[in-house]
């Protein structure tokens, strides 16, 4: 039995669908199972990460765990329950901000995910870490701007580059490594098939929508001030600094998704086509 934690968020939901589609025995954790909306045949069990004492039924009989965490969560109470349940493998969706061997890590995003990786490794069970930098779903933030009308999308660092990853590629990679001893103890960095600046992403999205969208750069300090009103200020600062570091530098591209799944990663053009409804 595979348990997916974070099963109703983007990456968890896609992974549940990939596992179910492959005929794997999968269980999903949800605080509100009646609202989960997951595929038929998926066992949805009630539980709350904020209340580890509720996780017993979800963990019963589980052999592999796919773990998607909200940033900043204290994972140790969950891992204690996982250890007690006898889970044999954890696949953790980590961050590309982690720098191996760095002490301290260069920012709070890397520090948090590195700490979770260390706590999982200390359990002594089989584990696989999938590190993801800038997922394509970050583009959904632009959908809110388009609701106000107009064809201009605003944000910091127009020339920031990323090899954005389709969430289905993350799910397929997770499904490939879950339960497979070939991947025990491995760390994989997932990338998309090409490096795109934010300007190029907006232009690609515009072509998919049949609109001439353009990106207008906003000074990063103003964005930092705005986002820090409703997000962790250190997290916002780290995210914007990571973006700034990519300006003028093509993002790394690797063949990890193809190595794990047997097919090339989906391009951003496909992500845009798959998500048109969110922008209309």
HELIX and SHEET records of a PDB file:
HELIX    1   1 UNK A   10  UNK A   21  1                                  12    
HELIX    2   2 UNK A   33  UNK A   35  5                                   3    
HELIX    3   3 UNK A   52  UNK A   54  5                                   3    
HELIX    4   4 UNK A   56  UNK A   59  1                                   4    
HELIX    5   5 UNK A   76  UNK A   85  1                                  10    
HELIX    6   6 UNK A  108  UNK A  121  1                                  14    
HELIX    7   7 UNK A  136  UNK A  140  5                                   5    
HELIX    8   8 UNK A  141  UNK A  146  1                                   6    
HELIX    9   9 UNK A  167  UNK A  177  1                                  11    
HELIX   10  10 UNK A  181  UNK A  183  5                                   3    
HELIX   11  11 UNK A  198  UNK A  209  1                                  12    
HELIX   12  12 UNK A  220  UNK A  227  1                                   8    
HELIX   13  13 UNK A  233  UNK A  245  1                                  13    
HELIX   14  14 UNK A  256  UNK A  261  1                                   6    
HELIX   15  15 UNK A  268  UNK A  274  1                                   7    
HELIX   16  16 UNK A  276  UNK A  279  5                                   4    
SHEET    1   A 7 UNK A  43  UNK A  46  0                                        
SHEET    2   A 7 UNK A  26  UNK A  30  1                                        
SHEET    3   A 7 UNK A   2  UNK A   5  1                                        
SHEET    4   A 7 UNK A  64  UNK A  67  1                                        
SHEET    5   A 7 UNK A  89  UNK A  95  1                                        
SHEET    6   A 7 UNK A 126  UNK A 132  1                                        
SHEET    7   A 7 UNK A 187  UNK A 190  1                                        
SHEET    1   B 2 UNK A 152  UNK A 155  0                                        
SHEET    2   B 2 UNK A 214  UNK A 217  1                                        
SHEET    1   C 2 UNK A 161  UNK A 162  0                                        
SHEET    2   C 2 UNK A 196  UNK A 197 -1                                        
END                                                                             
